[in-house]
Amino acid sequence: MLPEPVRAAIFWTSNAVWGPWTVVLLLGTGLFLTIRLRFVQIVRFPDAMRTMVPAAQAGAPGALSPFQAFMTALAASIGTGNIAGVATAVVTGGPGAVFWIWCYGFFATAIKFTEAVLGIEFRVLAGDRLSAGPMHYLRDGLKMPWLGWLYALIAGVACLTTTPFTQPNSIAVVWQSQFHVPTWASGVVIAVLTCLVVIGGIKSIGRAAERLAPLKVFLYLAGGLIVILTHAGELPEVLSLIFREAFSTRAAVGTAAGMGMMVAMRYGLARGIYANEAGYGTAAVVYGTARSQEPVQQGLNAVMEVFIISFVTSSISALTILVSGVWRSGLTSTAVVAAAFDTSIPVVGGWIVAFCAFLFGYTTLIGWAYYGEQFLEYVFGTRITTPYRWTYCLLIVFGAIGKVETVWAWGDLMNGLQIFPNLVGVIGLSGVAAATLREGTRGKG
């Protein structure tokens, strides 16, 4: 239990980091890259659809097959942020937050495409060890080693102190609401299961993600569509409400006074980036591990990743709680989504959300464990690897019993801080991504 002054400081700093400047930076970067890459998310979308299961290239360096890299990225991105994060955005920021999740999702595809391409272009191979991520393109691409070191330190601390808290917390909330499982017990079970995979390293993580990522998307999509179709008559009004409240200067319907446009943008963008991770730089880490020498292919996988997250899974969460009306029930996090599913699929609906929350959170935990490992190894060397893995798993127990609002505010704060150095690299090296895309397009033709 954190002292009240500490909790207040976390909320104040989190809101400061996610001020108007961050909104402008994220949307501005996405718009700039969309134009510079000639609307790659639209022009090359058919190619991205056709090549969602890329084959590994014989003799290409890397730790994972391209498909495993794609699934690991998808597994790490589609976490409880797609359930609890989106739900919290709607409950706290009003229905208008959904529009900003979609808006950022469109431009985020260009950001993540660039991150994936740069991850391949600037990865470092040393013997049987591979390292990739923004720290490398900041150091070797922009020739700013100090900024690469700073990014790795911030991102490493963020991985260690956010994901082991936010993901198990959301799982524990829904398990408690559906099955009356004590939060500490949930934390222990999740920690043990995470440890079993994480200790085995990236290849173990890749194998687990390859199996679990498709399952969780299909199950959540099926359950969510049942809820939306059951309340189909409410859908036109809900869509109207989303667009109306996205630009409202008055209080959002059913929420406290002051839920205007900036609040909707703040929570929509913060939870939107938490859901699709474009801007964090994590795409450069995982796509850089692929046994591939085709950066554009990995970039197109990143486009599909953001599309699935922002326009499929996040939309399912948002629309189910809005069409069912439970967003005004006083519930939050995964519990409000479970309540939405229960309106159409009594009892079983809540179980589906509980199981999906586990799959979403668990796969994100194992994916982000590798991200943090890469970041902190860059700063401290490989001696940090084993202590980091054990510490990461231990913190899961504490995350499960934390207060929901504080956990998410801390997550927003730490993840927000790593955006700034990463976007310096993404913008500064956007010419490399654009040139690589042109070469790939000519090769395709």
Sequence and secondary structure as in RCSB ss.txt:
>XXXX:A:sequence
MLPEPVRAAIFWTSNAVWGPWTVVLLLGTGLFLTIRLRFVQIVRFPDAMRTMVPAAQAGAPGALSPFQAFMTALA
ASIGTGNIAGVATAVVTGGPGAVFWIWCYGFFATAIKFTEAVLGIEFRVLAGDRLSAGPMHYLRDGLKMPWLGWL
YALIAGVACLTTTPFTQPNSIAVVWQSQFHVPTWASGVVIAVLTCLVVIGGIKSIGRAAERLAPLKVFLYLAGGL
IVILTHAGELPEVLSLIFREAFSTRAAVGTAAGMGMMVAMRYGLARGIYANEAGYGTAAVVYGTARSQEPVQQGL
NAVMEVFIISFVTSSISALTILVSGVWRSGLTSTAVVAAAFDTSIPVVGGWIVAFCAFLFGYTTLIGWAYYGEQF
LEYVFGTRITTPYRWTYCLLIVFGAIGKVETVWAWGDLMNGLQIFPNLVGVIGLSGVAAATLREGTRGKG
>XXXX:A:secstr
   HHHHHHHHHHHHHHTSHHHHHHHHHHHHHHHHHTTSHHHHTHHHHHHTSS    TT   SB HHHHHHHHHH
HHSSGGGTHHHHHHHHHH THHHHHHHHHHHHHHHHHHHHHHHHHHT EEETTEEE SHHHIIIIIS  HHHHHH
HHHHHHHHHHHTHHHHHHHHHHHHHHHHH   HHHHHHHHHHHHHHHHTT HHHHHHHHHHHHHHHHHHHHHHHH
HHHHHTGGGHHHHHHHHHHHHT SS  TTS TT  HHHHHHHHHHHHHHHH TTTSHHHHHHTTBS S HHHHHH
HHHHHHHHIIIIIHHHHHHHHHHTSGGGSS  HHHHHHHHHHHHSTTHHHHHHHHHHHHHHHHHHHHHHHHHHHH
HHHHH GGGHHHHHHHHHHHHHHHHTS HHHHHHHHHHHHHHHHHHHHHHHHHTHHHHHHHHHHHHHHH 
